[in-house]
């Protein structure tokens, strides 16, 4: 289960420590190394020589993670890993046939899989990872307003994340995940207000929309039966489309006419390239358009990027993985608060992907994916996940995991 596992070193009890209990003294429950490593993802896009810091950090996490014994087992992980490997093979074949430079991007796709692997197997503590990232985002904001970071889009909050839309996606995604770090409703509300304010300061309208949609999902997910939940998903899509068409340039966003005109040109060129793309796609690195003879621009639509790079295969694989398997859209189960938060974080990512060009194959996107998969499919390995010989047995009918002592019942 996501965020409900008792950390090593916690006091022995006849049952495990619940999320509410561990957050009452949350600093004592955080693994410092895990928190620091994941907190450094705030430097994800900072260049270290020719390589982004996020790539190096993921490799470090992989080396450390695979040196640790797994505490969880994820059912279906071999199938997922094999399917992902076949997908990469397909993309390489398509890219090679198209004659495009695919090596660097394919390597990035492979490296990102490390984040999923180490998190779904419990090689890193999810509670500590989310705590580290949330603290990192707060530090990023403080450093930005202290003038200690670059300022590429004044007056919008970017910091080390470099781009206002990238920053917006991180603040939206972990603004949702951070809710479950707090025990009391007051602190949850204050957290949402604080991260919502920082998100607003990024100026990313799409990320704001994703945050609102994710909050709605977080509140409603376990309160609605499956048919009503599907209706809610359809309603959110309709509302977002209406807001984009009628509200995106009103009020405080009225000055975005020039920006939106540029986006419209990119979108028109993107639509034309989509029409000319075969079912198998054009190959990796091809999600861009020419606006003039000398001006090239990456897509502002991650779904279109998936289709252009890998056709129906890549688009179908990623959307199915995010929405159906990790997001559990068609699941009738009631799940834990941690799992609801992970699903809601995926909602934020999915909305961001609508108007931002690189969302799915990012550190933020893959960490959110890993936490959602972990919450839905990972279970403790007997004798290794919880101290005190406790066994966590998740149930589909309660919001908190049922915990029993081994040998009882």
URNORSUL-V558449 format. One record per residue. N is the residue number from 1. RES is the residue in one small letter. SS is DSSP state (A for helix, B for strand, O for the rest). Layout:
n,res,ss
N,RES,SS
N,RES,SS
//
This chain:
n,res,ss
1,x,O
2,x,O
3,x,O
4,x,O
5,x,O
6,x,O
7,x,O
8,x,O
9,x,O
10,x,O
11,x,O
12,x,O
13,x,O
14,x,O
15,x,O
16,x,O
17,x,O
18,x,O
19,x,A
20,x,A
21,x,A
22,x,A
23,x,A
24,x,A
25,x,A
26,x,A
27,x,A
28,x,A
29,x,A
30,x,O
31,x,O
32,x,A
33,x,A
34,x,A
35,x,A
36,x,A
37,x,A
38,x,A
39,x,A
40,x,A
41,x,A
42,x,A
43,x,A
44,x,O
45,x,O
46,x,O
47,x,B
48,x,B
49,x,O
50,x,O
51,x,B
52,x,B
53,x,A
54,x,A
55,x,A
56,x,A
57,x,A
58,x,A
59,x,A
60,x,A
61,x,A
62,x,A
63,x,A
64,x,A
65,x,A
66,x,A
67,x,O
68,x,O
69,x,O
70,x,O
71,x,O
72,x,B
73,x,B
74,x,B
75,x,O
76,x,O
77,x,A
78,x,A
79,x,A
80,x,A
81,x,A
82,x,A
83,x,A
84,x,A
85,x,A
86,x,A
87,x,A
88,x,A
89,x,A
90,x,A
91,x,A
92,x,A
93,x,A
94,x,A
95,x,A
96,x,A
97,x,A
98,x,A
99,x,O
100,x,O
101,x,O
102,x,O
103,x,A
104,x,A
105,x,A
106,x,A
107,x,A
108,x,A
109,x,A
110,x,A
111,x,A
112,x,A
113,x,A
114,x,A
115,x,A
116,x,A
117,x,A
118,x,A
119,x,A
120,x,A
121,x,O
122,x,O
123,x,O
124,x,O
125,x,O
126,x,A
127,x,A
128,x,A
129,x,A
130,x,A
131,x,A
132,x,A
133,x,A
134,x,A
135,x,A
136,x,A
137,x,A
138,x,A
139,x,A
140,x,A
141,x,A
142,x,A
143,x,A
144,x,A
145,x,A
146,x,O
147,x,O
148,x,O
149,x,O
150,x,O
151,x,O
152,x,O
153,x,O
154,x,O
155,x,O
156,x,O
157,x,O
158,x,O
159,x,A
160,x,A
161,x,A
162,x,O
163,x,O
164,x,A
165,x,A
166,x,A
167,x,A
168,x,A
169,x,A
170,x,A
171,x,A
172,x,A
173,x,A
174,x,A
175,x,A
176,x,A
177,x,A
178,x,A
179,x,A
180,x,A
181,x,A
182,x,O
183,x,O
184,x,O
185,x,A
186,x,A
187,x,A
188,x,A
189,x,A
190,x,A
191,x,A
192,x,A
193,x,A
194,x,A
195,x,A
196,x,A
197,x,A
198,x,A
199,x,A
200,x,A
201,x,A
202,x,A
203,x,O
204,x,O
205,x,A
206,x,A
207,x,A
208,x,A
209,x,A
210,x,A
211,x,A
212,x,A
213,x,A
214,x,A
215,x,A
216,x,A
217,x,A
218,x,A
219,x,A
220,x,A
221,x,A
222,x,A
223,x,A
224,x,O
225,x,O
226,x,A
227,x,A
228,x,A
229,x,A
230,x,A
231,x,A
232,x,A
233,x,A
234,x,A
235,x,A
236,x,A
237,x,A
238,x,A
239,x,A
240,x,A
241,x,A
242,x,A
243,x,A
244,x,A
245,x,A
246,x,A
247,x,O
248,x,O
249,x,O
250,x,O
251,x,A
252,x,A
253,x,A
254,x,A
255,x,A
256,x,A
257,x,A
258,x,A
259,x,A
260,x,A
261,x,A
262,x,A
263,x,A
264,x,A
265,x,A
266,x,A
267,x,A
268,x,A
269,x,A
270,x,A
271,x,A
272,x,A
273,x,A
274,x,A
275,x,A
276,x,O
277,x,O
278,x,O
279,x,O
280,x,O
281,x,O
282,x,O
283,x,O
284,x,O
285,x,O
286,x,O
287,x,O
288,x,B
289,x,B
290,x,B
291,x,O
292,x,O
293,x,O
294,x,O
295,x,O
296,x,B
297,x,B
298,x,B
299,x,O
300,x,O
301,x,O
302,x,A
303,x,A
304,x,A
305,x,A
306,x,A
307,x,A
308,x,A
309,x,A
310,x,A
311,x,A
312,x,A
313,x,A
314,x,A
315,x,A
316,x,A
317,x,A
318,x,A
319,x,A
320,x,A
321,x,A
322,x,A
323,x,A
324,x,A
325,x,A
326,x,A
327,x,O
328,x,O
329,x,O
330,x,O
331,x,O
332,x,O
333,x,O
334,x,O
335,x,O
336,x,O
337,x,A
338,x,A
339,x,A
340,x,A
341,x,A
342,x,A
343,x,A
344,x,A
345,x,A
346,x,A
347,x,A
348,x,A
349,x,A
350,x,A
351,x,A
352,x,A
353,x,A
354,x,A
355,x,A
356,x,O
357,x,O
358,x,O
359,x,O
360,x,O
361,x,O
362,x,O
363,x,A
364,x,A
365,x,A
366,x,A
367,x,A
368,x,A
369,x,A
370,x,A
371,x,A
372,x,A
373,x,A
374,x,A
375,x,A
376,x,A
377,x,A
378,x,B
379,x,B
380,x,B
381,x,O
382,x,O
383,x,O
384,x,O
385,x,O
386,x,O
387,x,A
388,x,A
389,x,A
390,x,B
391,x,B
392,x,B
393,x,B
394,x,O
395,x,O
396,x,O
397,x,O
398,x,O
399,x,O
400,x,O
401,x,O
402,x,B
403,x,B
404,x,B
405,x,B
406,x,O
407,x,O
408,x,O
409,x,O
//
